[in-house]
Amino acid sequence: MRHLQFYPTGIKKIIISLIIIFSPFILNAQQRISFGLHADPVISWFASDIKETKNDGARPGFSFGLTYNKYFTPNYSFSTGISLISAGGRLISSDTTVMEFSNFKSTVLPGKAVVYKIKYLSIPFGLKLQTNQIGYITFFSDLGLDPKVVIGGKADIPSLNISGETATYELRRFNLSYHITAGIEYSLGGSTALVLGLNFDNNFLDITKDNGKQLKDIVTHKLLSFRLGVNF
């Protein structure tokens, strides 16, 4: 455990939790399991519950991580894993907004965009359904919930020439989403397969804090990603 001294307390708790989650699966080797790696281009954007705060466009991002499936029938499995996600979006407000950074505050005029760049640590839990193999191809879908921790956040305000400022004071630390994934696995022989798919991930809890006199809104974060991976 000596190496864990280099990680923040929150990361230690996550690592210990992952060990607890995966240990029953690893110890029970009689059931079929599979692992996978993925690296996914992402398009993400915001949505708001009030008209005064609006989405101002999507942003590109990236996700990579590990997947784990434990099969309880040949075509059904419980799915989990861990992913690091870089995503973001643009927000504009019809009111003047005071943004709070680590060592200063900044006033954003109405109609001027704030660009967020957010990093999540995500641990999805889902149910995977797949067809029997047809030739070299297996079709699959995966549905579930994704607890997320915000591990980093930056903000740009182009109208004020502000770029890359730490924005964790403006972001809530935890979020929860549901995911819907569909795609194909192309067999390379044995248990190895290429994975191609499309994933929609909707973070449905408020991502912004509404500090001070900021508008009281619920800003949700939506991600569309293109699954590129390999299963073993």
N, C-alpha and C positions, 0 to 999 in steps of 0.2 A: 504493500500500500504506500510505500515511500514516494513513488512517482506521482501519486495523487496530490502531493503537497504543492505541485506547480499549478494546479487548477483551482478556480474559484469554488467556494462552497457549493454553489448551485450546480456546477458541472459534476462535482463529486457525487451529489445526490442522484443526478441523472444516471451516471455510470453504475452506481450501486443498484438503482432501480432496474436498469437494463439487465444486470446480472441476475437479479431475482426473477425477472420476467422470463428470461430465456432458459434458465437452468432446468426447469421441469421438462422443456422440450428437448434439450440436449441429452439429459439423462435417459429419456425414454427413446432409445434409438430404434425400437421395433417399428414405429410408425414412420411412414414416408415423409421426408421433409425436403425442401429445396431452398437454395439461396440464390440471390440475384444481385447484380450491380446495375445501377442506372445513372444516366447523365442526360438531363432533360432541359431543352430550351423552354423558357417560360415567357408568357405575356400576361401582365397583371394590371389591374385597374381598381379604382375605388367606387363605392356607391354610398349615397347618403339618404337619410330618412327625411331630410328637410330641403326645401327648394333653395334656401339661402346658401347652402354648401353644395357644391357640385363637383363631379368628376371632370377633369380637364384633359383626359387622354390616358392612353395605356403606356406602359414601359416594358422594355425587354428585361429578362432576368435569366436565372439559371438554377437548377436543382440537381443535386447528386446525392447518392446514398446507397443503402443496403436494404434489400427486401428479404423476408423470411416467410415461408409458407409451411404450415403443418397440415397435412391431409388427413381427413377423417373418413372420406370415401375417395374413389379414384378421380372424381370430378369436382370435389368440393374441399376447400381448405380454409383455415384461419390464416389471415395475413397480418404481418406487422413488419417492423423494420425501423430505420432511422434515416432522416434526410436533413441536409442543410440546404436552405432555400434562400436565394437572393431575389427579392422582388420589390415592387414599388408602385408608384402612381403619382398623379398630379391632382391637387385640389385647388379650387378657387372659392372665394366667399364673397357674398354681396355686401358684407360688413368689413370694417377695419378689424384686422386680427393682430394681436400681440403674440409673437412667437417667443417661447422661453428656451434659451440654450444654456449650456453649462455655466457660462460666465457673463452672459449679457442677454438682453431682450431686444427684439426687433419688431417694428410696426410694419405690417403688410397692408397696403391699400386695397380697397375693394377691387375685385376683378383680376388681381395679380396672383399668379400661380405659386404654390409651394410644392416642390418636388420631393417626395419621400423615397428613400432607399432603405429597405428593411431586410434584416437577416433573421430567419427563423430556424430554430431546431424543432423538427417535427417527428413525432412518434405515432404513425398511423396504426389503427386497429380496424380490420375489415374482414369481409367474407368474399373469397374468390370463387367464382364459378367458371368452369371451362368445359369445352366439348371434348369428345374423343378426337384423337389425331386423325386428320383427313389428309392423306398424302404426307407432306412434311409439316402441315399447318394445324395449329390448335387455336381456336378462338376462345377468348376469355373476357370476363368482366369482373370488376372488384368494387365493392361499395363499403364505406365505413366512416369512422370518425377519426379526426386527427387533432389531438392536443398539441399545442404549439407554445414555444417560449421565444420571445423576442430577445435575441442575443446581440443585436446591434441595430442602430438606426442613424441615418444621416439625412440631412435636409439641404436642398438648394432653394434659394429665392432669387431667380434671375433678375428681377426688377431692382434688387438691392445689391447685386453682385456678391451675394453670399453663396458659397459653394462648399459642400462637404462638412457642414457643421453637425456636431453630435446632437441628435434630436431625441434622445431617450427620455427627456423630461416631457416630451409631447406624446409619447407612445405608451400604451398599456403593455405590461410585461407578458401577460398570458392571453392566448386566444384559443378558439376551438372551431374546427371546420368539419364539413362533411366532404367526402371525395367520391367521384364517380369516374371509373376508369374502364376503357374498353380497348381491345386490341387483338393482336395475333402473336403467337410464338412460332418461330420457324426452326424446326429441329435441325441440329447440326450433327446428330448422332448421339446415342445414349441419352443422358439426361440434360445435355447442353442444348440451349436454344437461344436464338436471337429474339428480342422482344421489341415490337413496334406498337405504339398505342397513343391514345389521346386521353388526357386526364383533366377534369374540371374540379377545382378545389375552392370552396366557398367558406371563407372565414366570417362567421356570422355574428361574432361578438364585436363590440366597439373597439377600434384600434387606437383612437385618439383620446386624450385625457380631458379635453375641454377645461384647460386651466384658466383661472381668473375670470375675466369677462368674455371669454370666447363663447361662441354660440354653442348651446347645448344640443348636440346632434349625435347620431349613431352612424359612424363611418365604418362600413364593412369592406373587406378586401377580397377580391376574386382573382383566381389564377387559372389560366389555361396553359397546360404544358403538353409537350410532345414527347412521349416516353420512348427513349432509346436505351436498350439494356441487353443484358445477357443473363440467362438463368443457368444454374448448375444442378 
